[in-house]
Amino acid sequence: MLFLALALCLSRAVNAALSEDAEVAELVELEDYALSRADFATVPRRVARQVKTLLTKETKPHIQEYSVQTTIISRYAFTAVSCTMFNRHSAAIQGVFQFQVPAAAYVSNFTMIVGGRVFPSQIKAKEKKVRKDKGENNGKPKSKESTEVSDGEMELFRMAVTIPGRNRAIFLLTYEELLQRRLGYYEHVTSVRPMQLVSKLSVGVTIVEHSRIKYLEVLPLRNSRTSASSSRSKTDGKESMPVSTVIRQNKTFCKITFTPNIVQQVKIANNGMLGDFVVRYDVDREIGIGDIQVLDGHFVHYFAPKDLPVVPKNVVFVIDTSASMVGTKIRQTKDALFTILRDLRPNDRFNFVTFSNRIRVWQPGQLVSVTPNSVRDAKKFIYMISPTGGTDINNAIQTGSSLLRDYLSTRPESSHNSVSLIIFLTDGRPTVGELQTPSILGKTKTAVQEKFCIFTIGMGNDVDYRLLERMALENCGTMRRIPEEADASAMLKGFYDEIGTPLLSDIRVDYSEDAVEYVTQHFFPNYFNGSEIVVAGKLTNHSSDSLHIQVTASNSDRSLRLEKDVLLTQREQETKQRLTEAEAGPDADGYVERLWGFLSVKDGLKGRLRSQTSSEREKFTQQAANLSLEYNFLTPLTQMVVETPQVLANGTLAEAEPTEAPMSTDSEAANQLPDQESTGNTPQSLQEQPARRPAASIAKNGVKKTAKKSVTLSKTSADGDPHFVVDFPLSKLTVCFNINGQAGDVLRLVTDHKQSGVTVNGKLIGAPAPAGSHKQQRTYFSSIIVVVDKPRRSYIEVTPRKVILDGRDRMILPCSSSISVESESLGVAIVADTNITVTIQKTIRFIILLHTYKNPAPYQRDHLGFYIANSQGLSNTTHGLLGQFLFEEVGLTQLSGNITAAKGNETQETSITGNLEPRPMALKVKERTVAVVKKSRRIYSGTQIVDCWFARNNAAKLIDGQYQDYVVSHLFDTGDWPHGTNTH
């Protein structure tokens, strides 16, 4: 209970609605109280004193909350990082936010909220620059922002900002990545290094898969990425999971949380550098053509066959033995080669080439069969290696290529019955022989003749990674980095394990041409055991209902061919159903399309790198740049520009002026154009820089803090289960109805796409009904989209936790803060944890209520309520479940026998027959008669009660058409009402 009490006290101190001065005092007071009540039989007294000392002596802004939440949907991971800093001091001080992002990931958004004011980022095309230090320091990091910066698999994202006294700064970072399957599992890594103890620290990983999760492991915290190499095999990691880790799991869903309190943090590391939180998992696979998922006009195809015979391999190891390899590097390399020799299979053939300023071949002119004697002799050769001399990369590659090429030419059957490859390792750049990168690459391509692949490995910081990357990509291989201080032996062995067991070669995946508009890479030279082939595609608008898939490949002396017809509509329904059942949340919307965009950008960058002509390079450059901008990805072709706050001399914030702070990543340094030589694997860093040109006026997106105040709502709304209420002010009547929808349905609420350009859609989420209810299931709105197409396309996506505003700039705002963002035609005002007001063209106004639960019952779900506050600006052709009534009048009448005068919700009846029993009432709507009964409805979160006339049977006859006519394909659907406009 000690830890729980400590966490609760800190959380209360952080979130209490006090003045800033009182908050500081209470925070320290509560920390003292929690520590004073510690059970020191469990927590040593020195640990408690250390925590107190660290908290009270902290001079930097205090991190009140640090959250990293990842949702992995079918291998595609969305990660949202939130860091809240509080400046306890009266004077302004600098706060530094930094986070290690996987090198293969793309940052998709960064937003700061300082003093209640929002400072968004914008992704722009990168400007071409000619570097003055061209050709110098290639392959080295430009800078190191901390003791653990980039090691080849992680990059540092950094932002420094001045925080006014007694104020907060919130940093919001999102990035996306596709997890790669290696050695039979996927691995997701979250860096937990806030650099100080954190009052409320939480890491969450949610996994949503279509197939059963057959293997799941949470590893102990890793101090660096390099330690991963020593633990690549699957183990039972439950006993050594990080403290406070909790796992909830069913067949296809898993939620993992890591929430250490301060005392638990200090026992791990008192400087806040906790390490990497690592989750590994794998899924069951269908036998056959693989897993195909379809959503929103796109598809993704996962292909990972198993239980295939291993294809023999012909491998030449080309090893750098120059003087720079002396010491630990050569010792670890030898250790790895000794282990690899033991893993060679009887049908494999191999040889060794060592190089410095001279070339040595273990067995000249041949590839050697694997026998006990040949392995013993090879070990002797490796043992006698002695580093000396320079580095002749070109001659080494030519010698290794000649060995493989000559062997394959003398044994033509080996080209079809085996996989051939070179594994090339170096720790430096060419110093002897051919020194020019273009020449080395050209000669290598000529020597290889597309008959085998080259896999390159770079060790340390003095490597020409651009050369190794291009050499591998141009010759169907991959490149791996080994950091300077890494366990090279384990990493080399791990890399060999990934490519040491080929199962297929020449894999080609084809799709019916009439159904597919564009697919990502669909030819793969090799498929290795434990990996996975992923292809994504964009379906044509006029595509047929089925997709024909054909996979061809070779396995030793056998040719494989798999074919299947996939019903697209059925497969999309299955995909949606699985996402709904798993309650994947808003990240699930459009994940297949974003995965396609992610892979397409990767393909464009690789094609750009392999291109041989300037026109070809420009084509790939434009393709990758356009997709990067479309999906808001920070790539080597784009840069991030961020407005930064300016603090005045009196410590307050100046009016927001746009300050450009370019941010770019060279994570794929090899993708630089020849006139933009890379300076290496530079960490992602976001540095505050002076504006290139002073702003002449206040920024167009004015952002200000919103006071928590009451708002005026109309009765016209869709709230709760959902219950619809429509106010007819001209008729002085209020009508209500229910919609019994299905979880996962997207409902058209308002559509005026052709006139005002406004469309509002809401997505339903399911929940079990409470005990005793006549319903089997409840449904609520989990997200609402407001799409505005005029004067330019923009949209606002609202969930109970966040608001995404995508207009001129893309911003992600938390619903827990009171903020307003205004532009010329669009405005969003958030009242923290209460409601969101959306204003369009200064007249149309929608209000979205937030319904959230701290401790929800099984039948409760966080959800939204939608209210139309002002419809002025919408046309009289507006439609939708609510929109169709905005400009209508209705009348109230009796179904038989009585003459009724109806005004408002009061009726005056004159009975002809003298019967005093109330007669059935009906509404006259658009020349239709709808039976109704009198009811009461609670609206505005239950604060008001309205009397209304209730239409039964899913609003049959009240609404135009049927319920199904209002179910649209996805949240961004702006299609017209299928039965025409609202005219009579």
N, C-alpha and C positions, 0 to 999 in steps of 0.2 A: 504493500500500500504506500510505502514511502515514495516510490517512483511516480505512482499515480498522483499522489498529493502534490509532489513537486511540479509535475506537468500541469496539473489543474491550476495551481497558484500562478505559475508563469503565464499560462494562457489567459487567466483572468486579468493579470496585470497588463498584459499586452493589449487586450481588447476592451478594457473598461472605458466607459465614456466619461473620462475625466478631462480636466484641463491638462496641458502638456506638462506643466510643472508638477502638478499633483501626481501625474502618471509616473514621472521619473521617481518620485519619492516612494510611491507605492510599489513600484517594480523592485527597488532595492529592498524595501521592507519585507515584501513577500518572499524574496529570495532568501533573506536572512531567516525568516520564519521556517521556510521549508527545510533549510539546511540545519537549523537548530533542532528539528524534530527527527533528524536522520537516525536510523538504527545502525549505530556504528559497529555492531557485531557483523553487519552485512557490508556496510560502507565504511572503510577506514576513515578516522577523523582527519587524517592529512588530505584525503581526497576532498572532503567537504570544505576544509580551509582553502584548498587549492582552487576549487570552483568559485568560492566567494571572492578570493583575491583576484582571480582572472576577470570576474564580472565587474567588480568595483573599480579596477585599475584600467579597464578598457578605455582607450582614448579615441579609437575609431568609432564611427557610427555603429550602434548596436544592431545586430541582425535579429529582429523580433521573430521573423518567420522565414523559413527556407523550405520550399516545396518543389519536388521534382516528380511529376506524374506522367507516366507513359502508358499509352494504350497501343497494344500490338494487335492489329487485325490482319490475320492471315499473313504473317511475317512482315507486314508494313507497319512501322512504328511511328507514332506521333508522340512527341515529348514536349511538355510545357513546364518551363522553369519559372518559379515566382520567388522573388527575394524582396523582403520588406526590411528596410533599414530605418532606424530612428536616431536622429541627432539629439542626444540628451543635453547638449551644451547650448548656451545662448548665442554663441557665435557660429557662423557658417563654417563647416569643415568639409573636406573632400571624402566622398564615399566611393569605393571601388567594387564594382561587381565583375566577377570573372567566373567563367564556367568552361570546363573541358567538354568539347563537342566531338563526337566520333568523326574522324577524317572523311569517312565515306558518306556522312550525312550532309544535308543542306539546311541551313537556317532559313526559316520561312517567315519569321516576324520578330521584331524587337520593339518594345515600347517601354518608355519610362513615365512614371507618374511622380512628379516632385511637387510637394506642397499642394497636392490636389489638382495640379495642372498636368495635362497629358502632353508628352513629347513623343510623337510617333516616328517611325522609320519609313523609309521608302527605298525599294530596290530599283536601281537604275542601271542602264547599260554602262559597262566600264569604259572609261576613256582610254584610248591608246596613249601610252607614254614611252618615250625612248629613255632607257636607263643610262645614266652617266657612267655607272660602274659595270657596264655590260661585260659579261664574261668573267667577272671577278666574284669570288666567294660563292660560286654556284654550288648549291646543295647544302648550304649551311643555314640554320635558322637566323633570322635577322636579329631577334632579341629573345630574351627569356623574362617573362613577367613574374615567374615564381620559381620555386625550386623544382617543380614538376610541370614542365611546359609540354611541348609536343614530343612524342616519341615515335611518330610515324603512324600511329593508329588514333591518336587524339590530338585536337588542336584547341588552343586557348582563345575563347571569346572574352574580350575585356572592355569595360566601359568605366571611365572615371567621371564623376559628376560632383559639383558642389551642392551640398544640402544646407538650406538655411537653418538657423538655430530653431530648436524645438519643432522640427518638421520631419516628415517621413519622405522616403524615396522608395518607390516600388519599381522593380525591374522585372519585365515579363519577356521571356525568350522562348521561342518555339522552333523546333527543328524536326526533320523527317528523315527516315532512312529505311532501306530494305535490308532486313537481316539475311545474311548469307549462311547457308548451311555448310559447315565444315566438320569433318570427322564424325558425321552422323548426328549433329545437333545444331541448333541455333543458339547464339549467345548474345544477350543484351547487357550492355555495360552502362551504368549510371555513375558518373563521377560525383562523390559526396565530399567536397572540399570547400566549405564556406569560409575557411581561414579564421574562424573564431567559434566559440561555443554559441549555440543558437537556442533561444527560448523554446521555439516550436519548430522542430525539424521533422520532415516527413518525406519519404520516398515511396512511391507506389508504382507497381507494374501490373497492368491488367492485360491478360492474354485471351484473345477471342479467336478460336480456330474452327474451321469447318470439320476437321477430322479429330478423332480422339487424341488427347494429349497423353502419350504413352511414357514419356520421361520428363521429369521436372527436377531441377536441382538449384538451390541457392547456395553459392559458394561463400566461404569466409571472405571478409573484406580484403581486397587486394591493395597493397600499398602503391603499386605502380602497374602499368600495363605489362611490363616486361616479365613480371612474375607469372603471367598467364601461361607462358610456355611450359612451365614445369608441371602444370596440372591440366593437360588437355584431355586426358581420358576421363570417361564417365566414372563418377564415384558416388557413394551414398553420402551426400553432403548435409543431411538433416541434422546430425549431431553438432556440426560446426557452423550452422547458420549464424549470421550476426545477431547479437542480442536484440530483443524486441521484435524480431521478424515474425510475421504471422502469414500463414498461407490458407486461403479458402479456394477450394477447387472442386469442379465436377468434371464430366468427361471432356468437354470442349472449352471450358472456361476456367480461368484461374486469376485470382487477385492476390498479389503479394504486397505487404506493407512493411516498412521499416521505419519505426518512429522512436529512436532513442531519446531519452530525456537527458538533461544536462549532465547528471552524474554518470550516466552510461556513456555519454560522449567523451567525458574527460578520462574515463578508464580506457578508451580506445586511443584517443590522441587529444592532448590538452590544447593544441593549436588549431583545432577544427579541421585538420586534414585527415578525415576518417578513411578515405580510400575509395576503391571502386566497388559498387554493389553489383554483383554479377548474377544473372539468371540464365540458366541453360534449359532448353527444352527441345523435344522432338515430337512428331505426330505420326499416327498410323497413315499408311498410304494405300490407295487403291491399286490393285494389280491391273496393269494395262497402261492406258494412255495418259493417266495422271489426273490431277484435280483441276477442273475448269470452273472459274467463278465469273459471273456476269452481273454487271450493275451499271445503270445509267449510260448505256451505249458503249461500254468498254468491257474488255474481258482480260483475265489473267490466267495463265496456264502454268501450273507447277508440275514438273516432270522429274521424278527421282526413282527410276526402276531399281529393284533390288533382286537378290538371289540370282545374279548373273555370274557366269564363269569369268575369272580374271583374265584379262588380255595380257600376253607377255609384253615386256617392254625392253627396248634397247636404249640404254642411258649412258651418256658420257658426262662425267663430272669434270668441270673446268674450274680449277681452284687457284686463287691468287696466292702466291707465295713470295710477294715482294717484301722488302724490309719493314714496311709499315705493319705487316701482319705479326711481327715478332711478339712473343709474350702470350698474354691471355687469349688473343684472337686466334692464333694458330693452334694453341692447346685445345680450346673449345671446338674449333673446326675439326681437329683430329678426333676428338671424342665423339662428335656427331657422326663422322664418316665410319668410325668403327661400329657404331650402332646400326647405321644404315646398311652396312655390309651384311650384318646378321639377318636383316629383313629381306634381302634379295631372294627372289623365288627361283627354283631350278630352271624354269624356262626363260628367265631373263638373260640378257647379255649386257656387258658393261665394260667401261674403261675409264682411266683417269688421265687428265691433262693438267699439269701444274705450270704456272707462268709467273715470271718476273720480267727481267729484261731478256731472258731466254726461256724457251719452251721445252718441257720434258713430257714425254708420253710413256705411260707405264708399259703398255704392250703395243708397240707401233704397228700400224697397218691392219688392225683387227679389233673386233669386239669379242670379249672372252665369255665363255659359258660360266654359269655359277656352279662351282664345285667346291668341296672343302679345301682342295689344294689352291685353287685360284683365289678364294677368299683369304686364305692364309698369306699368299704372296702379296695380295693387294694391301693387307694390313702392314706387311713389312715395308712396302713402298711408302705408305702414308706415314708410318713411324719415322722414316728417314728424312721426311721433308724438313728443310731448314730455310727459313725466310732470308732473302737477300735480294738486292738489286731494285730495279724500277718496275714499271707496270706496262706491259705490252698487251693491251686488251684486244686489239685487232687481230694480231697473229694468234692469240689464244683461241679466239672464236673461229678463225679460219681453220686451225688445226683440228679442233673438236668437230666442226662441220664436215671436214674432209673424212674423218674417221667414220661418221655416221653415213655420209653420202656414198662412200665407197662400199661400205657393208651392204647397204640397201640395193645398190646397183648390181652387186654380185649375187644377191639373193632376192630376186623380184617378189617372191612369195612373202617375204618378211614385211614388205610395205603394206600388205593387206591383212596379214595375220598378227601384227604386233603394233605397238605404239612406240614411236621414237622421239626422244627428247634430249636436250642438253640442259644441265643444271649448272648455271654460271654464278660464281661467287667472287666478289671483290670488295675491298675496303677503300678504294681510291678512284682516281681518275687516270686516264692514259698519260704516261710520262715518257714512254719509249715507243718508237715506231710511229704509226699513224695517230695523230693527235686530234684531228678535226672530226667532230661528231657526225656531220652529214656523210662524210666519206666512210667512216666506220659502219654507219647504218646501211649505206648503199652496198658496201662489200658484203656485209652480213646477209642481207636479203638475197643477193646473188648466190652466195654460198649455200644458203638453206634451200632455195628452189622450191619452197612450200612443201617439202617432204617431211619435215619434223618441226617441233616446237622448241622455243628457248625460254626457260624459266630463269629469271635473274634474281639475285639476292645481293643487297647492299648492306655492309656492316659499318656502323659509325657515322660520323658527321662529315667526312671528307670525300663523300661519294658523289659522282655525277649521276644523281638520281634521274635527271632528265634523259640521259643516255640509256640507262637501264630500263626505264619505263617504256621508251620508244622501241628499244630493241625487243622487249618482250611482247608488246602489243602488235608490232609489225610481223611477228613470227609466232602468233597464236598462243603465246604464253602469258604469264603474269609476273609481276615484280613484288618482292617482299622486302621490307625494311627491318633491319635489326639495330636497335638503338645502341649507342656507345657503351652504356653500362649494363646491357642486357645479358642474360644467360644465353649466349649465342648457341651453345651446344643444344640446349632444349629447343630453341626456336628453329634451328636448322632441322632438327629431327621432326619437329611438328610440321614444318613446311613439306618435308619429304613425305610424311604420312598422308598429307592431303592429296598429293599427286602420285603416290607410289603404287596405287591400286587402280589402274584403268579398267573400266568395264565396257565402255563403248567408244567408238571413234566415228568421226564424220556424221554427227547427228544433225539431221535437218528436220525442222518442224514447219509444215505447210498448212495453210488454211484456205478455204474456198474463197476465190478471188472476188466473187460477187458480194460477199458478206463482210469483207474486211477492207478498210481503207488504208490503215497503216499499222504495221507491227514492228516491235523492237527486234533486236538481234535474234535470228531464228536459225542460224547455222553455228554449230559448235564443234570444234575439231576433236575434243575429247570430253568424256564424262567419267569422273573419278568417283570411286566408292565414298559414300558419306557426303557427297555434295548435292546440288540440285540445279536443274535448268529452269529458268523463269523467262517466259515470254508474255508480253502484254500487247494488246491490240485495241485499235479503235474501230468500231463497227460502222458500216455505212448507214446512212439515214434510210435507205431503201433496202436494207438487208433482209434476207429471207428469215424464216423462223428457225432455221437450223444452220449449224456451222459444221462443215466437214473438216476434220483434223486428220492429218497424216504425218506420222513420224517414221523416218527411215534412219537406220544406223548400221554400223558393223560391229560384230563381236568376234574377234579372232577371225576364223575362216567362215563365219556365218554372217549373212545379211538379215537384218530385222526390219519388219514393216508393220506398223500398227495404224489402224484406221478406226475412226468413230465419227458418228453424226451426233452432235449435241443440240438438243432443243433449247434455243436461247431463252424463250419466254419461261419455260419450266425451270431452267437453270437460274434465271434471275429471281424467280419467286423463291426458289430454295435458298439462294444467297440472302435475300431479304429476311426470310423467315428465321434463318440461323442467327442473323445479326439481331433481330428483334428478341429472340429467345434469350440471347446472351446479354441483352440490354447494353449493347456496345456503346451507346451514347452518340453525341453529335459527330465525333471523329469518323464514325462509320459512313456518314454521308459522303459519297464521292471518293471513297478510298481507292477504288480500282482505277478511276481516272487519274488520281494523283500518283498512284504507283506507275501507271503508264507514262505520265509526264516525267517522273523521276528517272525511269529507265531510258526514256527517249533523250533526255539531257545527257545522261551518261554515254549513250551511243553516239550522240553528236560530238561530244568531247573526244571520244576515242577515234571516231572517224577523222576529226580535225587533226589529231596527232599522227594518224597513219597517212594522211594525204600527201601526195607527191607533187601536186601543182598548186599554185596560188589560187586558181579558180575553184579547185576542189576544196581547198582549205577554207575559202570564204563561204562556200555553200554550207559546210558543216558548222562553221562559226555562226552564221546567221540562224541556222536551224536551232542550235543549242541556246543561243542568246534569246531568241524569240520565246522559246518554251520556258526558259528561266524567268523571263519577265512575266509570262502568262500565269505561271504557277507561283510567282513571288519567291523564287529560290535564289539564295546567295551562292553563286558559283564562280569559277575563275573568270567568267565573262561578265559578271555583274558586280556592282558595289552597293553598299548600304549607306544611305545618307540619313542622319538623325538630327533632329532639332535638339539643341542642348540648352538648359536653363542658364540664364544670366542673373547672378546675384548682385544686387546693388550694395553700395557702401553701408547702408543701414541694415543689411542682412536680409532684406526682402527680395522677392523675385521680381525681375523686370518683366514688362509685357513681352509675351512670346515673340521672338524674332527668329526667322529661320537661319540656323547656323549649320553649315554643311560639315558633317563629320564623316568623310568617306570611310567605308569599312569594306574590306574585301578579303577573300581567302585565297591563298595559293596552295590549297590542300592538294590540288592536282597540278603541281608545278610544271609537269611535263606538257601541259596543254597551252603553255604560253606560245605566242607566235615567235618566229625567229627574231623579229626586231624587238621582242619584249623578253629578253633572257630572264629566266627565273633566278631568283636569289635563294631558292630552296624552299623547304617545307615550312613556310612562315606560319606561326600560330595565328588563328583568327583573333584579331585584335581590333578594338573599336576605340580609337583615341579621340578625345575632344580636340578639335582644331579650330582656328579662327575662321570666320566666314570668308569665303572667297570674294564675296561682294556684299557690302552692307545692305540690309533691307531698307527699303524706302518707306515701308508702312508695316502695320501689324500683319502677322501671317494670316492667310485666308482661313485656315482652320483655327478659329479662336477657341481656346479651351479654358474652362474655368470650373471652379469647384461649385457644386450644387448644394444648396442648403436643403435639409430634410424638411419638406413642407407638404401640406396636403395638396392634392390635385383634384380638379373637377372632372368627373367622369360622366359620360352619358350611360344610359342603361343598355344600349346596344352592345352586346358582348357575347363571348364564348368563353366560359370559365368552368372550372371544376371538371365534371365527369364525362364529356363536357356538356354543360347546360347552356343553351342559347337563349338570349333575351333580345327582343327587337322592340325598340321604342318607335311609335308612329306619332310624332308630335302634332301633325296636322289633324289626325283622327283622334288624338287624345286617348290612344289605346296602347297597351303594352302586351306583347305576345311572347310566349316562350315555348320552347320545344327541346327535346333531347335528341342526340345523335348517338346511336349505339354502333360505334365504329369498331374496327379491328386494329389491334396493335400493329404498328408499322405503316398504317395508312397515312397518306399525306392529303389533307383536305384543303380545297380551295375556299378560302374565307372571303376574300375580296379580289376581284379582277377588273381592272380598267386599263388593261395593257395598251389598247390602241389609242386611247384619248389622253389621259393624264400619265400613262406609263407605269401605273402602280399595280402591283400584284402582292397579295398576302396569302401565304400558305402555312399550314400548321401540321406538324407530325405528331401522331399519337403513340403513346407508350402504354403498355398494359400493366395491370396489377390485379391480384386476386381480390374478389369482393369480400367485404367483412362478413363475419358469421351471421347467419339469419337473413342475408340480403337475397332478394329475388334474382339478382344478376349473378352470372357465373364469373364475369370479369369486368373490371373497371378500366376505362381508358382516359388518359389525360394528354394535354399538349406538352411534349417534352422539348420542342423547339419550334420557333416561329421565324419565318423568313419574310422580310419586306423587300421586294425587288422594285427598284425605280429605274426606268429606262430613259427618262427625259430629265434634263437636257443631255445627260450621258448616263450610261449604265452604272449602277451602283447597287449595293444591297446591304441589309442589316440582318444578321443572324443572331437570335436571342435564345439562350438556354438559361436555366436557373442559376448557372455559375458564371457565365461570361457573355459578352456581347462582341461580335465581330462586325466591324464597320469597314466595308470595302468600297471605297469611292475613289477619290484622287489618290489617297493614301490608304493603306491597310492597317487597321488598328485592332488590337484585341484588348478589351477592357474588362476588368473584373466587376461582377455585380455587387461585390462587397464594399466598393468605394463609391462615394458620391462624386460624380464627374459629369460635365456636359461638353459636348463637341458640336460645333456649329460650322456649317459652310454655307455657300450661297443658296443651295437648294435643299440641303439635308441637315437635320439636327438630331442629336441624341442626348437626352438628359437622364442620368442614372441617379436615383435616390437609393442609397445603399441598402441592399437586402429588402427593398420595398417594391419599387416599380421602375419602369423605363418608359420615357416619353419619346416617341419618334415623330418628328415634324418634317413634312415634305412640302416644299415650295411655299413655306411660311403659313400655309392655311390647313392642309390636311394633317390631322393629328391622331395618332394611335397611342394608346397606353397599354403597356403589358405589365401585369402584376406578377410578382415573384412569390411562389408558394414553396417554401423549403422547410424541412424538418430536421431537427438535431438528432432525435431518436425516433425514426419513423416506425410505425406499426407495419406488419407485413403487407397490409393493403394500401399503404400510403407511398406515394412517389413524389419527389420534387417535380413541380410542374408550373405551367404558366397560364395566365388568364389574359384574354385579348379584348380590349374595349376600343370602340370608335368614339373618340372625343369630339372630333370635328370632321365632317365629311365635305366641307366646302372645298371645291377644287376637283372633286371626283365628278365624272360626267353622269348624265342620266341613263347611260347604257351600262353602268357598273353592274357586275353580277357577282356570283359567289354565294355561299351559304348565308352570309350576312349582307353582302353588297347589293343583292337583288331587291332588298326592301328599303334601301336608303331614300328613294324618291317615289315610293308608293304610298297610296292611301288605302285604308281598309275600313270595312263597315262591320257592325255587329248586328246579328239578327237571330230570331228564334227559328228553329227548324220546322215548327208546325203550329198553326192555330192562333198564335198571338201576334199582335202588332207591337213592334218594339221600337222605341226611340232610344238610340244609343248615343251617349256622349261620354267619352272617356271610358273608364273602367266601371262606371255606374250605369245601370240599366233601369229604365222605367217601363214597366210592363202594364199593359191594359189587357186584362183577361176577358175574352169573349165568352168562354164557357163557364166562367166562375170558378174554375179549378185553381186552388191556391198552391198546388205543388209546382215547384220551379220547373220550367220546361227546358229541354236541351237547347244550348246556344251554339251559334255558328258564326264564323267569320266569312265575309265576302272578300276574296282576294283574287284579283286578276280574273274575274268572272268565274271563279271557282268557289265552292262552298265547303268549308272545313269545320267539322264539329270540334268544339272546344269546351273546356271546363275551367272553372275559376281555381287558381292556385296562388301560392305565395312562393317567392324565390329570394334566397339570400344572395346578395352580390357584394362587390367590393370587399372580398375576404371575410364575408359574413357580417360586416358592420352595418349594412342596410338591408331592409326587406322591401320588396316591391310586389304588388299584386299584379297578376298577369293572366291572360287567357292561354291555356295550355293546349297545344295540338299534339295528339297522340301519334303512335305508329310511325316513329322516325320522321315526323313532319310530313307524312304523305299528303299530297294535294296542296300543302302550304308552300312547299318549295317547288320550283320548276324542276321537272324531271324526277329522277330517283337519286337516292344517296350515292350510288355508284358513279353517277355523272360528276360528282364533286371530288372523287378520288383521282389524284394526278400521279404521274410517274415518279416525280422526285420533287424535292423542296424548291428547286429553282425553275420549275416548269411555269412558263408564262403563256401557255397555249390558250386559245380563245374558248369561251363557253361552247360546248359541242352542239347545242341546239339553238344557236343564234343569240342575239342580244336581247336585252330585257325590253322589248317593244311589244305593243298590243294594238 
